[in-house]
């Protein structure tokens, strides 16, 4: 299972929110590149970079930070937050993103998202299926849609989507453990899905459990920043997965 730390950006700074609420913003570092380099120094190969300003303003905002991290590290970056147009996508890939995540766009403008899947391929385009009370939330989690999570994922699988990031918003940033049951249910009702769990990881013990369920990757944020899981532990885990 891939370990994918998250860096969330507001006004150029590394922050975390609780349950996606912008009023709970906590700044952990003024310099996202510094955080990225620390992660890389501990054997981390992947990064989930979220443009929270972009999610709110509905177009890419923090692409310069993406460019800086991509050009000054070897991290493979998946980038999300506010990607709404072909131009946004072009900027993200030109700035060094290996993959992009589209959530709101897949709900609100399916034709555009399907076109991205066809144009760039399923290895480059991740479906963001963020859940609030089993329904997909959009616009930086500020709105709830009428789409139920599992049928939403199944629908896009028929369009070729293979990577899905699923966050249970009620768990995100709360350090109370991930939505194991939701992930089990998703994996039981889909085939050949590369499911990336996100939100709620609280202790190191959560990681082997997510791996056992069959998650392809897991995104973790606050547990690292609050020193609940050390980078040394992650380094050991990554080495043990290789052996």
Number of C-alpha atoms within 10 A of each C-alpha: 18 18 21 24 23 26 27 23 26 21 12 19 19 23 23 25 19 20 19 18 15 17 8 13 14 14 15 17 16 15 13 22 20 13 18 24 16 13 21 18 13 16 17 22 19 22 24 24 27 23 27 27 21 22 23 17 15 19 18 23 23 22 21 14 19 24 17 14 25 19 12 11 14 14 22 18 21 24 28 25 28 28 27 22 17 13 11 17 24 12 17 25 18 13 18 21 26 19 21 24 26 25 29 29 22 20 19 14 12 13 11 15 24 18 13 18 20 14 11 11 15 18 14 19 27 25 26 25 27 24 24 21 12 15 19 28 27 23 20 22 21 12 11 16 17 10 16 16 21 19 14 16 25 17 11 18 19 9 15 16 23 22 23 25 21 26 26 25 24 18 22 25 24 18 18 14 16 25 21 17 10 18 22 14 12 19 18 11 13 15 11 9 19 18 22 24 28 26 28 28 29 24 16 16 11 15 23 13 13 22 15 10 15 19 22 19 22 25 23 25 25 25 20 18 18 12 11 14 19 15 19 12 12 20 17 13 18 18 11 9 9 8 5
